[in-house]
Amino acid sequence: MIELGILFGVLVAAALVLLFVLLRRNNSRTENVDGILIEQARRIQVQSDHATWRAGTVDGHLPTRRDHYRP
């Protein structure tokens, strides 16, 4: 019985720590020009990577209607 109390105590403590961390982050965005330029460059790079490495480009063919997994 003591073990269950310790287990639930640890789980509650972990949940409280996670809640504190998520609330403390405040979801702030970058406010200076350098940060905005870095975010813009990374977003453009991600778009380029998605176009380069999608399944049709890598395999040399486009997915057919039988492909059940299409992201």
C-alpha positions as CSV (number, residue, x, y, z in Angstrom):
1,M,0.0,0.0,0.0
2,I,2.9,2.3,0.7
3,E,4.3,1.6,-2.7
4,L,1.1,2.7,-4.4
5,G,1.2,5.9,-2.4
6,I,4.8,6.6,-3.4
7,L,4.0,5.7,-7.1
8,F,1.0,8.1,-7.2
9,G,2.9,10.8,-5.4
10,V,5.7,10.6,-8.0
11,L,3.2,10.7,-10.8
12,V,1.4,13.7,-9.3
13,A,4.8,15.5,-8.7
14,A,5.8,14.8,-12.4
15,A,2.5,16.2,-13.6
16,L,2.9,19.3,-11.5
17,V,6.4,19.9,-12.8
18,L,5.2,19.5,-16.4
19,L,2.3,21.8,-15.8
20,F,4.7,24.4,-14.3
21,V,7.1,24.2,-17.2
22,L,4.3,24.5,-19.8
23,L,2.7,27.5,-18.1
24,R,6.1,29.2,-17.5
25,R,7.0,29.1,-21.3
26,N,4.4,31.8,-22.0
27,N,4.5,30.9,-25.8
28,S,6.5,34.0,-26.6
29,R,7.5,34.7,-30.1
30,T,10.8,36.2,-31.3
31,E,10.7,40.0,-31.2
32,N,14.0,41.1,-32.6
33,V,14.9,41.2,-36.3
34,D,17.7,38.6,-36.1
35,G,15.4,36.0,-34.6
36,I,12.7,36.7,-37.2
37,L,15.2,36.3,-40.0
38,I,16.5,33.0,-38.5
39,E,12.9,31.7,-38.3
40,Q,12.2,32.7,-41.8
41,A,15.3,31.0,-43.2
42,R,14.5,27.8,-41.3
43,R,10.9,27.8,-42.5
44,I,12.2,28.2,-46.1
45,Q,14.7,25.4,-45.6
46,V,12.0,23.0,-44.2
47,Q,9.8,23.7,-47.2
48,S,12.6,22.9,-49.5
49,D,13.5,19.7,-47.6
50,H,9.9,18.6,-47.8
51,A,9.8,19.1,-51.5
52,T,13.2,17.3,-52.0
53,W,12.6,14.3,-49.8
54,R,8.9,13.5,-50.3
55,A,8.2,9.9,-51.4
56,G,7.7,10.7,-55.1
57,T,11.0,12.4,-55.4
58,V,13.0,9.7,-53.5
59,D,11.4,6.6,-55.0
60,G,11.1,8.0,-58.5
61,H,7.3,7.5,-58.7
62,L,4.2,9.1,-57.3
63,P,2.0,7.2,-54.8
64,T,-1.0,5.4,-56.4
65,R,-4.5,5.0,-55.2
66,R,-3.6,1.7,-53.6
67,D,-1.1,3.3,-51.2
68,H,-3.0,3.5,-47.9
69,Y,-0.3,5.6,-46.3
70,R,-0.2,9.1,-47.8
71,P,1.0,11.9,-45.6
